């Protein structure tokens, strides 16, 4: 224990820890909606779509964050307009956008010299090199996104469980667009820590774990945030201890928390059932 | 006219360009056909998950100094099996579960590579491939994998179609859906394996999704879909290689060949989609005008 506390003596690691916890909690909470609306595939696409935006912005000397967000938002709007009422998951337009934006990013990147190092950071994240600005951006994006989700909570849940009822009551489809943009903003805020390829994991795994424990959406958001933050702490500690890639360790930590929770929940259900059977047999 | 022909053929004078063209056309034929199956069965997400899940096998093989191909083959088989079960799970949300499998496997790959010295350069090579650096052995391996994958598809084509169009019927007739799904996912994994050296795990998803999606805009019969998907993919491979060569040699702009092929594919999709949208829009206007008069 003493040794683990010593790990966080350096300011660098403490800032990384703060970012990992912030990102984990934010993704865990937003993830409740990603899992509820079956958006993991869409999330992967948005994450890939930020990639050409980030590369383009850094070539012309703009903020990478702005570039990534602009490109992702553009793509969200195009997908939203072209898909109409179709299901977003497993949608062809989403797949083409995913594959194409990755190609575009790599092509843009290949025109530049010595970009390879940064490319890795974009793809798999680099939480150890986040600066003060990244932490502030994550916090601000988190506050805005969570504020919006909390404000529209009732409508979003209604829309998720009864889309026709929501439409009949006159809730606009724009609500969906707002949710997709909120997911996109979360993805962009996550990229410095875990990168474009692994962002989807933080946006679905902690929320999936939370759903094992509770079925209420609001409770699942809180539990997801807790699981996400815990993944951040565990993953970063493992990475500092054994010199692993940090983003990947955080993702693996979230997967292990899922497996552990699944085991515990499964075991407790099994005991309850056995006790019930024994009670019936005895009676 | 002669100028255009020169522009389209001149890049293929050097032997390495010929080799890249051969392997790209091979992959176009393979992924065009398999891509139609992917679309028919709505497996886009499964395909993306597979491409990421094959990564740890390649990473471990690379660090251990073993053949990338063998590593990819083993990881492909494991990932296809895991993901087939993930997609059938009823207790957990399927797509979230698939995201869990793909991200965990990919993370293992990243961690393995991150322990290696030249981390960044290795990671990008493994993810994006080197189409200009393929050798004759790579071409032979790719051709062999293509023959196996297409052979499996031909062998199970009846069951495959039945499963795609009448799931309940297939089950009632006693076919094991699990086995059919597993076979299809293994075939998709084989395509990823075949493409590892040339376009890498991150770009192969474009070869599997985009040509079939473009073909779907143009026709709907299964056979015509497969033929047009292969043709579109081959055209994009040719144009992509020509453009990347021309930009690098005559204009001093380096363009990664594999990525350029993907961008050409996506551009073709966009052009066809916009043309179709304009056509249906015009047709609707004409009908409205006819009704009004």
HADDOCK unambig.tbl for C-alpha pairs under 7 A between the chains (distance, minus, plus):
assign (segid A and resid 35 and name CA) (segid B and resid 96 and name CA) 6.36 0.50 0.50
assign (segid A and resid 38 and name CA) (segid B and resid 95 and name CA) 6.82 0.50 0.50
assign (segid A and resid 40 and name CA) (segid B and resid 95 and name CA) 6.40 0.50 0.50
assign (segid A and resid 40 and name CA) (segid B and resid 96 and name CA) 6.16 0.50 0.50
assign (segid A and resid 40 and name CA) (segid B and resid 99 and name CA) 6.69 0.50 0.50
assign (segid A and resid 41 and name CA) (segid B and resid 45 and name CA) 6.10 0.50 0.50
assign (segid A and resid 90 and name CA) (segid B and resid 42 and name CA) 6.01 0.50 0.50
assign (segid A and resid 90 and name CA) (segid B and resid 43 and name CA) 6.86 0.50 0.50
assign (segid A and resid 90 and name CA) (segid B and resid 44 and name CA) 5.80 0.50 0.50
assign (segid A and resid 90 and name CA) (segid B and resid 45 and name CA) 5.92 0.50 0.50
assign (segid A and resid 92 and name CA) (segid B and resid 213 and name CA) 6.53 0.50 0.50
assign (segid A and resid 95 and name CA) (segid B and resid 44 and name CA) 6.10 0.50 0.50
assign (segid A and resid 95 and name CA) (segid B and resid 209 and name CA) 6.48 0.50 0.50
assign (segid A and resid 96 and name CA) (segid B and resid 206 and name CA) 6.87 0.50 0.50
assign (segid A and resid 96 and name CA) (segid B and resid 209 and name CA) 6.29 0.50 0.50
assign (segid A and resid 96 and name CA) (segid B and resid 210 and name CA) 5.34 0.50 0.50
assign (segid A and resid 99 and name CA) (segid B and resid 203 and name CA) 6.74 0.50 0.50
assign (segid A and resid 99 and name CA) (segid B and resid 205 and name CA) 5.95 0.50 0.50
assign (segid A and resid 99 and name CA) (segid B and resid 206 and name CA) 4.51 0.50 0.50
assign (segid A and resid 100 and name CA) (segid B and resid 206 and name CA) 6.49 0.50 0.50
assign (segid A and resid 100 and name CA) (segid B and resid 262 and name CA) 6.25 0.50 0.50
assign (segid A and resid 100 and name CA) (segid B and resid 263 and name CA) 6.01 0.50 0.50
assign (segid A and resid 100 and name CA) (segid B and resid 266 and name CA) 5.45 0.50 0.50
assign (segid A and resid 103 and name CA) (segid B and resid 203 and name CA) 6.49 0.50 0.50
assign (segid A and resid 103 and name CA) (segid B and resid 259 and name CA) 4.57 0.50 0.50
assign (segid A and resid 103 and name CA) (segid B and resid 260 and name CA) 6.96 0.50 0.50
assign (segid A and resid 103 and name CA) (segid B and resid 262 and name CA) 5.35 0.50 0.50
assign (segid A and resid 103 and name CA) (segid B and resid 263 and name CA) 5.69 0.50 0.50
assign (segid A and resid 104 and name CA) (segid B and resid 259 and name CA) 6.68 0.50 0.50
assign (segid A and resid 104 and name CA) (segid B and resid 263 and name CA) 5.76 0.50 0.50
assign (segid A and resid 106 and name CA) (segid B and resid 259 and name CA) 5.87 0.50 0.50
assign (segid A and resid 107 and name CA) (segid B and resid 255 and name CA) 5.70 0.50 0.50
assign (segid A and resid 107 and name CA) (segid B and resid 256 and name CA) 5.50 0.50 0.50
assign (segid A and resid 107 and name CA) (segid B and resid 259 and name CA) 5.15 0.50 0.50
assign (segid A and resid 107 and name CA) (segid B and resid 260 and name CA) 6.00 0.50 0.50
assign (segid A and resid 110 and name CA) (segid B and resid 254 and name CA) 6.22 0.50 0.50
assign (segid A and resid 110 and name CA) (segid B and resid 255 and name CA) 5.51 0.50 0.50
assign (segid A and resid 110 and name CA) (segid B and resid 256 and name CA) 5.49 0.50 0.50
assign (segid A and resid 111 and name CA) (segid B and resid 253 and name CA) 6.04 0.50 0.50
assign (segid A and resid 111 and name CA) (segid B and resid 254 and name CA) 4.81 0.50 0.50
assign (segid A and resid 111 and name CA) (segid B and resid 255 and name CA) 5.65 0.50 0.50
assign (segid A and resid 116 and name CA) (segid B and resid 120 and name CA) 6.26 0.50 0.50
assign (segid A and resid 116 and name CA) (segid B and resid 121 and name CA) 6.39 0.50 0.50
assign (segid A and resid 117 and name CA) (segid B and resid 120 and name CA) 5.60 0.50 0.50
assign (segid A and resid 120 and name CA) (segid B and resid 120 and name CA) 5.70 0.50 0.50
assign (segid A and resid 198 and name CA) (segid B and resid 103 and name CA) 6.09 0.50 0.50
assign (segid A and resid 200 and name CA) (segid B and resid 99 and name CA) 6.98 0.50 0.50
assign (segid A and resid 201 and name CA) (segid B and resid 99 and name CA) 6.17 0.50 0.50
assign (segid A and resid 201 and name CA) (segid B and resid 100 and name CA) 6.17 0.50 0.50
assign (segid A and resid 201 and name CA) (segid B and resid 103 and name CA) 5.67 0.50 0.50
assign (segid A and resid 204 and name CA) (segid B and resid 96 and name CA) 5.76 0.50 0.50
assign (segid A and resid 205 and name CA) (segid B and resid 96 and name CA) 6.81 0.50 0.50
assign (segid A and resid 205 and name CA) (segid B and resid 100 and name CA) 5.94 0.50 0.50
assign (segid A and resid 208 and name CA) (segid B and resid 96 and name CA) 6.76 0.50 0.50
assign (segid A and resid 244 and name CA) (segid B and resid 111 and name CA) 5.64 0.50 0.50
assign (segid A and resid 244 and name CA) (segid B and resid 114 and name CA) 6.52 0.50 0.50
assign (segid A and resid 244 and name CA) (segid B and resid 115 and name CA) 6.79 0.50 0.50
assign (segid A and resid 245 and name CA) (segid B and resid 110 and name CA) 6.90 0.50 0.50
assign (segid A and resid 245 and name CA) (segid B and resid 111 and name CA) 5.35 0.50 0.50
assign (segid A and resid 245 and name CA) (segid B and resid 114 and name CA) 5.73 0.50 0.50
assign (segid A and resid 248 and name CA) (segid B and resid 107 and name CA) 4.47 0.50 0.50
assign (segid A and resid 248 and name CA) (segid B and resid 110 and name CA) 6.47 0.50 0.50
assign (segid A and resid 248 and name CA) (segid B and resid 111 and name CA) 6.39 0.50 0.50
assign (segid A and resid 251 and name CA) (segid B and resid 104 and name CA) 6.64 0.50 0.50
assign (segid A and resid 251 and name CA) (segid B and resid 107 and name CA) 6.85 0.50 0.50
assign (segid A and resid 252 and name CA) (segid B and resid 104 and name CA) 5.57 0.50 0.50
assign (segid A and resid 252 and name CA) (segid B and resid 107 and name CA) 6.59 0.50 0.50
assign (segid A and resid 255 and name CA) (segid B and resid 100 and name CA) 6.60 0.50 0.50
assign (segid A and resid 255 and name CA) (segid B and resid 104 and name CA) 6.62 0.50 0.50
